[in-house]
Amino acid sequence: MNARGKRSSLTVKELSKKTWSDFETVLGDNGGARGCWCMHWRLSISEWMEGKGEGNKKAMNRLAQRDPAPGVIVYDGDEPVAWCSLGPRSAFPRLERSPILADLDDTPVCALACVFVHKKRRGSGLLPDILEAVCGYAADAGYTTAEGYPVEPRDGKRAGADTAMTGIASAFLKAGFSEVARPRKDRPVMRRKLG
């Protein structure tokens, strides 16, 4: 059961050689937004800019060959519908250095650094179920707390792909997360107990 009392039909698979083409499908030709390929939180800004596009894609492909996986692809049946970059905060050096998203305490968390929904499925209301599936994976991997860094667009506004890459706060609330800090007006930090 998910946080809303419904059973989610979504499944997850770790990013690997076998699922790489599904990752490419979800992120599209731009690699998510502006050639990121989900390396934003893993590299310094200069490294990220230098690798923008093909370099970042190759860097993520190398991570996909390692254990633990750098994240998961979320499926609706056989269709890849989302990507979530996750792991301990230490896996995301730029997140660790962020003055806005500084570590709150010494609670070991599974950081949900990026939650990217395929463009055909955005705005469909699927994000809470995606988060639910990802939390199930994180719990099975032994994490006890999930932490997200969503944006909260102003009333009547939509976040673009490059700002919504961390998810939308209202979807996190629907998936059972609670706000634990608000370092900036549009940027809550949210947590959910797992298990």
Secondary structure, DSSP 8 states (H G I E B T S, - for coil): --TTS----EEEEE-STTTHHHHHHHHTTTTTTTT-TT-TTTS-HHHHHHHTTHHHHHHHHHHHTSSS-SEEEEEETTEEEEEEEEEEGGG-HHHHH-SSS---SS---EEEEEEEE-GGGTTSS-HHHHHHHHHHHHHHTT-SEEEE--B---TT----TTTGGG-BHHHHHHTT-EEEEEEETTEEEEEEE--
